[in-house]
């Protein structure tokens, strides 16, 4: 299944049309896989180990794990936003993630 990631604006991105704040990072999982984790709580994982070829970021596909990770990070993380996050925004991000998991079931 394709994982489609798009930037909505400076503070929001989407994965398969579900919106999240740009407070996530990529994590290398072995030779070919990538996971996406919350920068404040690594236990909050948007995606577990997923093969790099399954990602479509802003319409682009990838031939290497490194290129996919760089493109994903440029969309899912905004450093200027992370310094402005409040506890409420972090909680909202967690709720959105849980709702996303619930809607996929």
C-alpha positions, 0 to 999 in steps of 0.5 A: 500500500502506498504511503502518500505524504503531502505538505498542507502548509507550514505547520501541517502535513498529511499521510494518506489524507490524515493531517498531522502537525509538523513535529515528526522525524524519520527513523532508519529501520534496517537497510530499506525501511523507514519509520516516522516518530514524534520528535517529543515522544518516540513512542508515538509512531505514525508509521512503523517500518515501511519500505522506502519504495512505498512512499510518495512524497509530494508526488515523488517516488524514491529509489533509495532509503536516504532520498526517501528519508530526506524528502519525508523529513522536509515535509513532516518536520518544521523546526520553527514550529517545534519551538512554539508547540504547547502541551495542548498542541502535543496532545492534539497531535497524539489524539490525531494519531490515535484517531488515524489508527482508529479510522484505519481499523 
